[in-house]
């Protein structure tokens, strides 16, 4: 079940300075459904690959969730962890709207989610979230596309692909991301 004696606890460092639990969570993101996000000057588009259910009795799991009127999230990795973080994001947006009477900025919410993910990597009673999120939204500063990692890092992108078999999509996006800047929603 375990590869070595250093991966049984999140707070145990291996002799080479690695936290195996965080690496396992990052691997769960790599094995999740492929998810792609593309941003132009005024639009963000996200798509996610539906995997065929293994049984006739099972159904597809949703991979893209609405967080607020101006924000959505796509998940790659453990969908249950993605739903938990999405619920947290919805709650933070509702609290912000109630207190300040305006929608929450996308970057502020992504920072809160990244902080929550990072805290899970340093407490022994928790495990890291095994999900990568693509957060798309629009606020007064413009449109945004962020990626969060189980390690607590987050990045702002013009175009990104995560999940299984995403390398070919990343290569295509790297070659063509300049053409997305002035593209319409249909062109994206």
C-alpha positions in Angstrom: 0.0 0.0 0.0 2.7 2.5 0.9 5.9 2.9 -1.1 8.1 3.6 1.9 8.0 4.6 5.6 8.0 8.4 4.7 4.6 8.6 3.1 2.4 7.5 6.0 2.1 11.1 7.4 1.9 14.5 5.8 4.4 16.1 8.3 7.1 13.5 7.7 9.9 14.6 5.4 11.9 12.0 3.4 15.7 12.2 3.6 15.7 13.9 0.2 13.4 16.6 1.4 10.1 15.5 -0.1 6.6 15.3 1.2 5.2 12.1 -0.5 1.6 12.9 0.5 1.7 16.2 -1.5 3.3 14.4 -4.5 0.5 11.7 -4.4 -2.1 14.5 -4.4 -0.4 16.1 -7.4 -0.5 12.7 -9.1 -4.2 12.5 -8.5 -4.6 15.8 -10.5 -2.5 14.4 -13.3 -4.8 11.3 -13.5 -8.0 13.2 -13.3 -10.2 14.2 -16.3 -8.6 16.6 -18.8 -9.8 20.2 -18.3 -8.9 23.1 -20.5 -9.4 26.9 -19.9 -8.8 29.7 -22.4 -9.0 33.4 -21.8 -9.5 36.4 -24.2 -9.8 40.1 -23.3 -13.5 39.7 -22.4 -14.3 36.0 -22.1 -13.1 32.9 -20.4 -14.1 29.4 -21.7 -13.6 26.2 -19.8 -14.2 22.6 -21.0 -13.8 19.3 -19.3 -13.7 15.8 -20.6 -16.5 13.4 -19.6 -15.2 10.0 -18.8 -17.3 7.0 -19.6 -18.8 5.4 -16.5 -17.4 2.0 -15.7 -20.7 0.5 -14.9 -24.1 0.7 -16.5 -25.6 1.9 -13.3 -23.3 4.8 -12.7 -23.5 8.2 -14.4 -21.1 11.0 -15.3 -19.7 13.3 -12.6 -20.0 17.0 -13.1 -16.6 18.6 -13.5 -17.6 22.3 -13.9 -19.4 24.1 -11.2 -20.9 27.6 -10.8 -19.5 29.4 -7.8 -21.2 32.8 -8.1 -22.8 34.9 -10.9 -19.4 36.0 -12.1 -17.3 32.9 -11.4 -17.1 29.2 -12.2 -14.6 26.4 -11.4 -13.5 23.2 -13.3 -11.9 20.3 -11.4 -9.3 17.7 -12.3 -8.5 15.0 -9.8 -10.7 13.8 -6.9 -14.1 15.1 -7.6 -15.2 14.9 -4.0 -12.4 17.2 -2.9 -13.3 19.5 -5.8 -16.9 19.7 -4.6 -15.8 20.4 -1.0 -13.6 23.3 -2.2 -16.4 24.6 -4.5 -18.8 24.6 -1.5 -16.1 26.6 0.5 -15.8 29.0 -2.4 -19.6 29.5 -2.7 -19.7 30.2 1.1 -16.9 32.7 0.9 -18.6 34.5 -2.0 -22.0 34.6 -0.1 -20.3 36.0 3.0 -18.4 38.6 1.0 -21.6 39.7 -0.8 -23.5 39.9 2.5 -20.8 42.0 4.3 -19.6 44.2 1.5 -22.7 44.2 -0.8 -20.6 43.5 -3.9 -19.2 40.4 -5.6 -15.9 39.0 -4.5 -12.8 39.6 -6.6 -11.6 36.4 -8.3 -8.0 36.8 -7.2 -9.0 37.2 -3.6 -11.1 34.0 -3.6 -8.3 32.0 -5.4 -5.9 33.2 -2.7 -8.2 31.9 0.0 -8.6 28.5 -1.7 -4.8 28.3 -2.1 -4.3 29.1 1.6 -6.8 26.4 2.5 -5.0 23.9 0.3 -1.6 24.9 1.8 -2.8 24.5 5.4 -3.9 20.9 4.5 -0.2 20.1 3.6 1.1 21.0 7.1 -1.3 19.6 9.6 -0.9 16.0 10.6 -4.7 15.3 11.0 -5.5 16.2 7.3 -4.4 15.1 3.9 -3.8 17.4 0.9 -6.7 18.0 -1.4 -6.2 15.7 -4.4 -7.7 18.2 -6.9 -6.5 20.9 -9.2 -8.9 23.7 -9.9 -9.3 26.0 -12.9 -11.1 29.1 -11.6 -12.6 31.4 -14.3 -14.3 34.7 -13.5 -14.8 38.3 -14.4 -14.7 41.3 -12.0 -13.9 45.0 -12.1 -10.2 44.2 -12.9 -11.1 42.1 -16.0 -11.4 38.5 -16.8 -9.3 35.9 -15.1 -8.2 32.3 -15.4 -6.4 30.8 -12.4 -5.1 27.3 -11.6 -4.7 26.1 -8.1 -2.6 23.1 -7.0 -2.8 20.7 -4.0 0.4 22.2 -2.7 -1.2 25.6 -2.2 0.3 27.3 -5.3 -1.8 29.3 -7.7 -1.1 30.7 -11.1 -2.8 33.2 -13.5 -2.9 32.0 -17.1 -4.1 33.0 -20.5 -4.6 29.3 -21.4 -4.0 26.1 -19.5 -4.8 22.4 -19.5 -4.7 20.1 -16.6 -5.5 16.4 -16.0 -4.9 13.2 -17.9 -3.7 13.5 -21.5 -3.4 17.3 -21.2 0.1 17.6 -22.6 -1.0 17.7 -26.2 -3.5 20.4 -25.3 -0.8 22.4 -23.5 1.4 22.2 -26.6 -1.4 23.5 -28.8 -2.2 26.3 -26.3 1.4 27.3 -26.1 1.7 27.5 -29.9 -1.5 29.5 -30.4 -2.2 31.5 -27.2 -1.4 34.9 -28.9 -4.5 34.4 -31.2 -6.8 34.0 -28.2 -6.4 37.6 -27.0 -9.0 39.2 -29.3 -11.1 36.1 -30.0 -14.8 36.0 -29.4 -16.6 33.4 -27.3 -17.5 31.3 -30.4 -13.9 31.4 -31.7 -12.5 30.3 -28.3 
